[in-house]
Amino acid sequence: MLENLSQRLAKVVKTIKGEARLTEANTQEMLREVRIALLEADVALPVVRDFIAKVKEKSVGQEVLQSLTPGQALVGVVNQELTQLMGGATAELSFATQPPAVILMAGLQGAGKTTSAGKLAKWLKAEKKKKVLTVSCDVYRPAAIEQLKTVSAQAGAECFPSTPDQKPVDIARAALQWARTHYFDVLIVDTAGRLAIDEALMAEIKALHAELNPIETLFVVDAMQGQDAVNTAKAFKEALPLTGVVLTKLDGDSRGGAALSVKAVTGAPIKFVGVGEKLEGLDVFHPDRMASRILGMGDILSLVEEAQRSVDVDSAKALADKLKSGSKFDLNDFLEQIGQMKKMGGFSSLIDKLPAQFQQAAAGADMGQAEKQMRRMQGMIHSMTPLERSKPDLIKATRKRRIAAGSGVTVQELNRMLSQFEQMQSMMKKMQKGGLAKMMRGMRGMMPGMR
């Protein structure tokens, strides 16, 4: 997302290298490029104008510190303004009310409200240890109630039953009463969407809001909608006191202007972003980290947090202890590392959070093919006997033919996998001896383009 914007901003920075300070003359062309980049990313025109004016005001005449180039100083200004544009600070959900805290999900049909309700239920249980009840007030789409029931069960939350012949306000009232009497911490209310904004939709959601008096009213918007997202946001802002935004499909092939426009239009901070269809695919939105990613500086903090959530600490410690004891890194360990990588979202998720220079090193790689290859590697290792996994040196011609046939690959593909394993084994051996620098040089050899 916003890849084109990142590339354009990188190009802008290169054009003003060597200048002693940021002046009106050397920033004029830069600001023009930034304006074009934002418009191409489908950011709303009023938002672009305001953003450019603020960057110009803060950058013109700014002295460049001895340790910085004008390009770096400019990136600092743009980074600050991008962060402010998307909300400034990270916005948390509010639970400052008598339980249950009611969260009302609003938005157009197809924006991902029901899936987001399930993801939010999962996040609240896992991160906040809340007892969650969900309810569907969408009586118009036949599958909506069943869909919420399914995702709620997957999230480990209870779903209050409702039927298409009931009135939405009656459903909401009964669900709220049930949540109170059964001591739920949070009630998530999924509302009906329409294919376009209409008076009936707005009247209904206003009535639900009046009945429930929610502590959070979250506007769910599709990041791929572009300018349409801005128009929708305006209509919902006029109808409801929005407290936050959930931006879905952030991993889609989109220009992503909604991420930069929606806060300015609604006045409500982006609280969550949704990626993928899995229930784990909901992240707290950090404006400063998103600004860093747009400017090609990566999002290492999110990467570390993802690792902390996904990596099995016990197995990582066991591997470290094994290496310290002098034991060899074997195919069981290799299989475990592949599994850990998949838990963190695979190659594409990791690379998306890395700084630009690392992304460029992997730019020629087909991430989809890499994920497929990772699955095939798992299949090959699973086709081996426990003895072969612990003693890979035993795998000679006859065993290779058996393993290849068992996992549905060619012997040549198995040989490539074993070669990659040997490289990993060699790196682990260097790390075992404390040679971290040597290990990093080995990694550069495995990843063409990294220097």
C-alpha positions in Angstrom: 0.0 0.0 0.0 1.1 3.6 -0.8 4.2 2.1 -2.6 4.0 4.7 -5.4 3.9 7.5 -2.8 7.0 6.1 -1.0 8.9 5.9 -4.3 8.0 9.5 -5.3 9.0 10.9 -1.9 12.3 9.0 -2.2 12.9 10.6 -5.6 12.1 14.1 -4.2 14.7 13.7 -1.4 17.4 12.8 -4.0 16.7 16.0 -6.0 17.7 18.4 -3.3 20.9 16.7 -2.1 23.9 19.1 -1.7 21.9 22.2 -0.7 22.9 23.9 2.5 19.4 24.8 3.6 15.8 24.4 2.6 14.7 27.5 0.7 11.6 28.4 -1.2 13.4 27.8 -4.5 14.6 24.3 -3.8 11.4 23.2 -2.1 9.0 24.4 -4.8 9.7 21.5 -7.1 9.8 19.1 -4.2 6.3 20.3 -3.0 4.9 19.9 -6.5 6.1 16.3 -6.6 4.7 15.6 -3.2 1.4 17.1 -4.3 1.2 14.9 -7.4 2.2 11.8 -5.3 -0.6 12.4 -2.8 -3.2 13.0 -5.5 -2.1 9.9 -7.3 -2.5 8.0 -4.0 -6.2 9.2 -4.1 -5.8 11.5 -1.1 -8.7 14.1 -1.0 -7.8 17.4 -2.6 -8.6 19.6 0.4 -6.4 17.3 2.6 -3.5 17.6 0.0 -3.7 21.4 0.0 -3.7 21.7 3.8 -0.8 19.2 4.0 1.4 21.0 1.4 0.8 24.4 3.1 1.9 23.0 6.4 5.0 21.3 5.0 6.0 24.5 3.1 5.5 26.7 6.2 7.8 24.4 8.3 10.4 23.6 5.8 11.2 26.9 4.1 14.2 28.6 5.8 14.9 25.6 8.0 18.6 25.3 8.8 20.1 22.0 8.0 22.0 20.5 11.0 25.6 19.5 10.4 24.7 15.8 10.6 21.8 16.1 8.2 21.4 16.7 4.4 18.5 18.9 3.2 16.8 15.7 2.0 16.9 14.2 5.5 15.7 17.5 7.1 12.8 17.5 4.6 11.9 13.9 5.4 11.8 15.0 9.1 9.2 17.7 8.3 7.2 15.4 6.0 7.3 12.7 8.6 5.9 15.0 11.3 3.1 16.3 9.1 2.1 12.8 7.9 2.0 11.6 11.5 -0.3 14.6 12.4 -2.4 14.1 9.3 -3.2 10.5 10.3 -4.0 11.4 13.9 -0.8 12.3 15.7 -0.8 9.8 18.6 -2.1 6.2 18.8 -5.8 6.3 19.8 -6.9 3.6 22.3 -10.4 2.1 22.7 -12.3 3.6 25.6 -13.8 1.3 28.3 -14.6 4.2 30.7 -18.3 3.2 31.3 -20.4 0.8 33.3 -20.0 -2.7 31.7 -20.9 -3.7 29.1 -18.9 -1.2 27.0 -20.9 -1.1 23.7 -19.0 -0.8 20.4 -21.2 0.0 17.4 -19.8 -0.9 14.0 -21.0 1.3 11.1 -20.2 1.5 7.4 -21.3 0.5 3.9 -22.0 -3.0 2.7 -18.8 -4.8 1.7 -16.5 -2.6 3.8 -15.8 -5.6 6.1 -17.9 -4.8 9.2 -18.8 -8.4 10.1 -15.3 -9.7 9.6 -13.9 -6.7 11.6 -16.4 -7.4 14.4 -15.0 -10.9 14.7 -11.4 -9.7 14.5 -12.1 -7.1 17.2 -13.7 -9.7 19.4 -10.6 -11.8 19.0 -8.3 -8.9 19.8 -10.3 -7.8 22.9 -10.1 -11.4 24.3 -6.4 -11.9 23.5 -5.0 -8.4 24.3 -7.5 -7.0 26.9 -8.8 -10.2 28.5 -12.4 -9.1 28.0 -15.5 -11.2 28.0 -17.1 -10.4 24.7 -20.7 -10.7 23.3 -21.5 -10.0 19.7 -24.8 -9.4 18.0 -25.9 -8.8 14.4 -28.6 -6.2 13.7 -28.3 -6.8 9.9 -31.7 -8.3 9.1 -31.5 -7.5 5.4 -28.6 -9.7 4.3 -29.6 -13.4 4.9 -26.0 -14.6 5.6 -25.0 -11.7 7.9 -26.3 -13.3 11.1 -24.8 -16.7 10.3 -21.5 -15.1 9.3 -21.2 -13.2 12.6 -22.1 -16.4 14.5 -19.3 -18.2 12.7 -16.5 -15.6 13.2 -17.6 -15.1 16.8 -17.2 -18.8 17.5 -13.8 -18.7 15.9 -12.8 -15.7 18.0 -13.9 -17.4 21.2 -16.8 -14.9 21.8 -20.4 -15.5 22.4 -23.0 -14.4 19.7 -26.4 -13.2 20.8 -29.1 -14.9 18.5 -31.2 -12.8 16.2 -33.5 -13.5 13.2 -34.3 -11.6 10.0 -37.9 -11.1 11.1 -36.9 -9.0 14.1 -36.5 -5.2 14.2 -32.8 -4.0 14.6 -33.6 -1.8 17.6 -35.4 -4.7 19.4 -32.4 -7.0 18.7 -30.0 -4.4 20.1 -32.1 -3.8 23.2 -32.4 -7.5 24.0 -28.6 -8.1 23.4 -27.7 -5.2 25.7 -30.0 -6.6 28.5 -28.4 -10.1 28.0 -24.9 -8.6 28.2 -25.8 -6.8 31.5 -27.4 -9.8 33.2 -24.6 -12.2 32.1 -21.7 -9.9 33.1 -20.1 -9.3 29.7 -17.4 -6.7 29.5 -18.0 -5.7 25.9 -20.9 -5.8 23.5 -20.0 -5.5 19.8 -23.0 -4.5 17.6 -22.7 -5.3 13.8 -25.1 -3.1 11.8 -26.6 -3.3 8.4 -24.8 -1.8 5.4 -26.1 -0.6 2.1 -24.5 -0.4 -1.3 -24.8 3.3 -1.1 -25.7 5.9 1.5 -29.5 6.3 1.9 -31.9 7.9 4.4 -33.2 4.6 5.6 -29.7 3.4 6.6 -28.9 6.6 8.4 -32.3 6.7 10.2 -31.8 3.1 11.4 -28.3 3.6 12.6 -29.2 6.8 14.4 -32.0 4.9 16.2 -29.6 2.1 17.2 -27.1 4.7 18.5 -29.8 6.4 20.6 -30.9 3.0 22.1 -27.4 1.7 22.9 -25.5 4.9 23.7 -22.2 3.2 22.7 -18.9 4.2 24.3 -17.3 3.6 20.8 -18.9 4.2 17.4 -16.4 2.8 14.9 -16.7 3.7 11.2 -15.5 0.7 9.1 -14.1 1.8 5.7 -12.5 0.0 2.8 -8.9 1.3 2.2 -9.4 0.5 -1.5 -12.4 2.9 -2.0 -10.3 6.0 -2.4 -12.4 9.2 -2.9 -15.6 7.2 -2.3 -14.4 6.5 1.2 -14.1 10.2 1.8 -17.7 10.8 0.6 -19.0 8.0 2.8 -17.0 9.3 5.8 -18.6 12.7 5.5 -22.1 11.2 5.5 -21.5 9.1 8.5 -19.8 11.9 10.3 -23.0 14.0 9.9 -25.2 11.2 11.1 -23.2 9.8 14.0 -20.7 11.0 16.6 -17.9 8.8 15.4 -15.2 8.0 17.9 -12.8 6.0 15.6 -12.2 4.4 12.3 -11.3 0.8 11.3 -9.5 0.8 8.0 -9.9 -2.6 6.2 -8.1 -4.3 3.3 -4.9 -2.3 4.0 -3.0 -5.1 2.3 -4.9 -4.7 -0.9 -3.5 -3.5 -4.2 -4.8 0.0 -3.6 -3.5 3.6 -3.7 -4.4 3.9 -0.1 -5.4 7.5 0.0 -8.2 6.7 2.5 -5.6 6.2 5.2 -4.4 9.8 4.7 -7.8 11.4 4.2 -10.2 9.7 6.6 -8.9 11.3 9.8 -9.0 14.8 8.3 -12.6 14.3 7.0 -14.2 12.6 10.0 -12.2 14.1 12.8 -12.1 10.6 14.3 -8.8 8.8 14.7 -7.9 5.6 12.9 -7.9 3.1 15.7 -7.4 -0.2 13.9 -6.3 -1.5 10.5 -7.4 -4.8 9.0 -5.2 -7.0 6.8 -6.2 -10.3 5.3 -9.1 -12.5 6.2 -7.7 -14.3 9.2 -9.1 -13.2 12.6 -5.5 -12.3 13.8 -5.4 -9.7 11.0 -6.3 -6.7 13.1 -3.6 -4.2 14.2 -3.7 -1.1 16.4 -3.0 1.9 14.1 0.1 3.9 15.0 0.3 7.1 12.9 4.0 7.6 13.5 4.8 4.0 12.4 2.6 4.3 9.2 4.4 7.6 8.4 7.7 5.8 8.7 6.6 3.1 6.4 5.3 5.6 3.8 8.7 7.3 3.9 10.6 4.1 3.4 11.9 3.9 7.0 10.1 0.7 7.8 8.1 -0.3 10.9 10.6 -2.2 13.1 8.5 -1.7 16.3 5.5 -3.4 14.7 7.8 -6.2 13.5 9.2 -6.7 17.0 5.7 -6.7 18.5 4.5 -9.3 15.9 7.5 -11.4 16.8 6.7 -11.2 20.5 3.1 -12.3 19.8 3.9 -15.0 17.3 7.2 -16.6 18.2 7.2 -19.5 20.7 9.6 -18.2 23.3 10.1 -21.7 24.8 11.1 -23.2 21.4 13.4 -20.3 20.6 15.1 -20.7 24.0 15.4 -24.4 23.5 17.1 -23.8 20.1 19.5 -21.3 21.7 20.4 -23.7 24.5 20.9 -26.5 21.9 23.3 -24.3 19.9 25.2 -23.2 23.0 25.7 -26.9 24.0 27.5 -27.5 20.7 24.7 -29.6 19.1 24.1 -29.2 15.3 21.2 -27.3 13.8 19.2 -30.0 12.2 16.1 -30.3 9.9 13.7 -30.4 12.9 15.0 -27.0 13.9 14.8 -25.8 10.2 11.1 -26.9 10.1 10.5 -25.1 13.4 12.0 -21.8 11.9 9.8 -22.1 8.8 6.7 -22.5 11.1 7.7 -19.4 13.1 8.1 -17.4 9.9 4.6 -18.4 8.8 3.1 -17.5 12.2 4.5 -14.0 11.7 2.6 -13.6 8.4 5.2 -15.0 6.0 7.7 -13.1 3.8 5.4 -10.5 2.4 4.3 -9.4 5.9 7.8 -9.1 7.2 9.2 -7.3 4.1 6.4 -4.8 4.2 7.6 -3.6 7.6 11.3 -3.4 6.7 13.1 -0.2 5.7 13.2 0.7 1.9 16.8 -0.6 1.3 15.8 -4.1 2.5 12.6 -4.0 0.4 14.6 -3.1 -2.7 16.8 -6.1 -2.1 13.8 -8.3 -2.2 12.0 -6.3 -4.9 12.8 -8.8 -7.7 11.4 -11.7 -5.7 7.9 -13.2 -6.2 6.5 -13.2 -2.6 3.7 -15.5 -3.6 6.2 -18.0 -5.1 8.3 -17.7 -2.0 5.3 -18.6 0.3 4.5 -21.5 -2.0 8.1 -22.7 -1.8 8.1 -22.5 2.0 5.0 -24.8 2.1 6.8 -27.2 -0.3 9.9 -27.2 2.0 7.7 -28.2 4.9 6.2 -31.0 2.9 9.7 -32.4 2.0 10.8 -32.3 5.6 7.5 -34.0 6.8 8.3 -36.8 4.3 11.5 -37.7 6.1 11.9 -40.1 8.9 12.8 -38.7 12.4 16.3 -40.1 12.0 16.8 -38.3 8.7 15.6 -35.0 10.1 18.0 -35.3 13.0 20.9 -36.6 10.9 20.6 -34.9 7.4 24.0 -36.4 6.4 22.2 -39.8 6.0 20.1 -38.5 3.1 21.8 -39.9 0.0 20.5 -40.9 -3.5 18.0 -43.7 -2.5 16.6 -41.8 0.4 16.3 -38.6 -1.8 14.2 -40.5 -4.4 11.9 -41.8 -1.6 11.5 -38.3 0.0 10.9 -36.6 -3.3 8.2 -39.1 -4.3 6.6 -38.9 -0.9 6.3 -35.1 -1.0 5.5 -34.7 -4.7 8.6 -32.9 -5.8 11.6 -33.6 -8.0 15.0 -34.8 -6.6 16.5 -31.5 -8.0 14.0 -29.5 -5.9 14.9 -31.5 -2.8 18.6 -30.9 -3.5 17.9 -27.1 -3.6 16.1 -27.3 -0.3 18.9 -29.3 1.3 21.4 -26.7 0.0 19.4 -23.9 1.6 19.4 -25.9 4.8 23.2 -26.3 4.7 23.5 -22.5 4.3 21.3 -22.0 7.3 23.3 -24.6 9.2 26.5 -22.8 8.3 25.1 -19.5 9.6 24.0 -21.1 12.9 27.5 -22.5 13.3 29.0 -19.0 12.9 26.5 -17.6 15.4 27.4 -20.5 17.7 31.0 -19.2 17.7 29.8 -15.7 18.4 30.5 -14.5 14.9 27.4 -12.3 14.4 29.2 -10.2 11.8 30.2 -13.4 9.9 26.6 -14.6 10.1 25.3 -11.3 8.6 27.7 -11.5 5.7 26.4 -15.0 5.1 22.9 -13.7 5.0 23.9 -11.1 2.4 25.1 -14.0 0.3 21.8 -15.8 0.6 19.8 -12.6 -0.4 21.1 -11.1 -3.7 21.0 -7.3 -3.7 21.8 -6.9 0.0 25.2 -5.2 0.6 
